[in-house]
Each structure stands twice: as structure tokens, then as C-alpha cells.
Amino acid sequence: MINEDKKEFSEETKRNIAKSLEDIKKGRIHKLEDIKKELKLKISS
């Protein structure tokens, strides 16, 4: 087993994950396709 598999996330990373999950729960996310349309971007994803 690789030693890195046993490492834990830093406290900052844990806070960022929790904040991101809260954003998702509250609907504060946007689909990439919607953003591209709104900004009239012609990039492939």
C-alpha cells in the first residue's frame, strides 16, 4: 500500500470540503454548460 493512502486531509481542506458540500446543498452551483452559454464561450469541455 502506498504511504500517501494513509494521510489525512488538512484542517483547511476539510473546511473547504464542508463549505463546498454546503454550497451544493443550498443550490449555489452552476453547470459548466450554463456558464458557457451565459458568457458566450465557445470552448469544449
PyMOL CGO cylinders between C-alpha atoms (Angstrom):
from pymol import cmd
from pymol.cgo import CYLINDER

trace = [
    CYLINDER, 0.00, 0.00, 0.00, 1.24, 3.47, -0.83, 0.3, 1, 1, 1, 1, 1, 1,
    CYLINDER, 1.24, 3.47, -0.83, 2.03, 5.57, 2.24, 0.3, 1, 1, 1, 1, 1, 1,
    CYLINDER, 2.03, 5.57, 2.24, 0.02, 8.51, 0.86, 0.3, 1, 1, 1, 1, 1, 1,
    CYLINDER, 0.02, 8.51, 0.86, -3.19, 6.47, 1.19, 0.3, 1, 1, 1, 1, 1, 1,
    CYLINDER, -3.19, 6.47, 1.19, -2.89, 6.81, 4.96, 0.3, 1, 1, 1, 1, 1, 1,
    CYLINDER, -2.89, 6.81, 4.96, -2.57, 10.61, 5.04, 0.3, 1, 1, 1, 1, 1, 1,
    CYLINDER, -2.57, 10.61, 5.04, -5.47, 12.66, 6.34, 0.3, 1, 1, 1, 1, 1, 1,
    CYLINDER, -5.47, 12.66, 6.34, -6.74, 15.89, 4.83, 0.3, 1, 1, 1, 1, 1, 1,
    CYLINDER, -6.74, 15.89, 4.83, -5.52, 19.10, 6.40, 0.3, 1, 1, 1, 1, 1, 1,
    CYLINDER, -5.52, 19.10, 6.40, -7.96, 21.12, 8.51, 0.3, 1, 1, 1, 1, 1, 1,
    CYLINDER, -7.96, 21.12, 8.51, -8.14, 23.73, 5.75, 0.3, 1, 1, 1, 1, 1, 1,
    CYLINDER, -8.14, 23.73, 5.75, -9.04, 21.07, 3.18, 0.3, 1, 1, 1, 1, 1, 1,
    CYLINDER, -9.04, 21.07, 3.18, -11.71, 19.65, 5.49, 0.3, 1, 1, 1, 1, 1, 1,
    CYLINDER, -11.71, 19.65, 5.49, -13.22, 23.16, 5.88, 0.3, 1, 1, 1, 1, 1, 1,
    CYLINDER, -13.22, 23.16, 5.88, -13.16, 23.70, 2.13, 0.3, 1, 1, 1, 1, 1, 1,
    CYLINDER, -13.16, 23.70, 2.13, -14.90, 20.37, 1.51, 0.3, 1, 1, 1, 1, 1, 1,
    CYLINDER, -14.90, 20.37, 1.51, -17.56, 21.19, 4.12, 0.3, 1, 1, 1, 1, 1, 1,
    CYLINDER, -17.56, 21.19, 4.12, -18.14, 24.62, 2.54, 0.3, 1, 1, 1, 1, 1, 1,
    CYLINDER, -18.14, 24.62, 2.54, -18.43, 23.08, -0.92, 0.3, 1, 1, 1, 1, 1, 1,
    CYLINDER, -18.43, 23.08, -0.92, -20.93, 20.50, 0.30, 0.3, 1, 1, 1, 1, 1, 1,
    CYLINDER, -20.93, 20.50, 0.30, -22.99, 23.27, 1.88, 0.3, 1, 1, 1, 1, 1, 1,
    CYLINDER, -22.99, 23.27, 1.88, -22.92, 25.21, -1.41, 0.3, 1, 1, 1, 1, 1, 1,
    CYLINDER, -22.92, 25.21, -1.41, -24.19, 22.13, -3.23, 0.3, 1, 1, 1, 1, 1, 1,
    CYLINDER, -24.19, 22.13, -3.23, -26.98, 21.56, -0.69, 0.3, 1, 1, 1, 1, 1, 1,
    CYLINDER, -26.98, 21.56, -0.69, -28.10, 25.19, -0.99, 0.3, 1, 1, 1, 1, 1, 1,
    CYLINDER, -28.10, 25.19, -0.99, -28.04, 25.13, -4.80, 0.3, 1, 1, 1, 1, 1, 1,
    CYLINDER, -28.04, 25.13, -4.80, -25.14, 27.54, -5.14, 0.3, 1, 1, 1, 1, 1, 1,
    CYLINDER, -25.14, 27.54, -5.14, -23.63, 25.67, -8.06, 0.3, 1, 1, 1, 1, 1, 1,
    CYLINDER, -23.63, 25.67, -8.06, -23.83, 26.12, -11.83, 0.3, 1, 1, 1, 1, 1, 1,
    CYLINDER, -23.83, 26.12, -11.83, -23.43, 23.70, -14.69, 0.3, 1, 1, 1, 1, 1, 1,
    CYLINDER, -23.43, 23.70, -14.69, -20.44, 24.39, -16.93, 0.3, 1, 1, 1, 1, 1, 1,
    CYLINDER, -20.44, 24.39, -16.93, -22.72, 24.37, -19.97, 0.3, 1, 1, 1, 1, 1, 1,
    CYLINDER, -22.72, 24.37, -19.97, -24.91, 27.11, -18.44, 0.3, 1, 1, 1, 1, 1, 1,
    CYLINDER, -24.91, 27.11, -18.44, -21.87, 29.27, -17.65, 0.3, 1, 1, 1, 1, 1, 1,
    CYLINDER, -21.87, 29.27, -17.65, -20.51, 28.84, -21.17, 0.3, 1, 1, 1, 1, 1, 1,
    CYLINDER, -20.51, 28.84, -21.17, -23.88, 29.91, -22.64, 0.3, 1, 1, 1, 1, 1, 1,
    CYLINDER, -23.88, 29.91, -22.64, -24.18, 32.92, -20.34, 0.3, 1, 1, 1, 1, 1, 1,
    CYLINDER, -24.18, 32.92, -20.34, -20.66, 34.10, -21.12, 0.3, 1, 1, 1, 1, 1, 1,
    CYLINDER, -20.66, 34.10, -21.12, -20.97, 33.11, -24.80, 0.3, 1, 1, 1, 1, 1, 1,
    CYLINDER, -20.97, 33.11, -24.80, -17.85, 30.97, -24.58, 0.3, 1, 1, 1, 1, 1, 1,
    CYLINDER, -17.85, 30.97, -24.58, -17.04, 28.56, -27.36, 0.3, 1, 1, 1, 1, 1, 1,
    CYLINDER, -17.04, 28.56, -27.36, -14.80, 26.10, -25.59, 0.3, 1, 1, 1, 1, 1, 1,
    CYLINDER, -14.80, 26.10, -25.59, -15.13, 22.36, -25.48, 0.3, 1, 1, 1, 1, 1, 1,
    CYLINDER, -15.13, 22.36, -25.48, -15.26, 20.52, -22.21, 0.3, 1, 1, 1, 1, 1, 1,
]
cmd.load_cgo(trace, "trace")
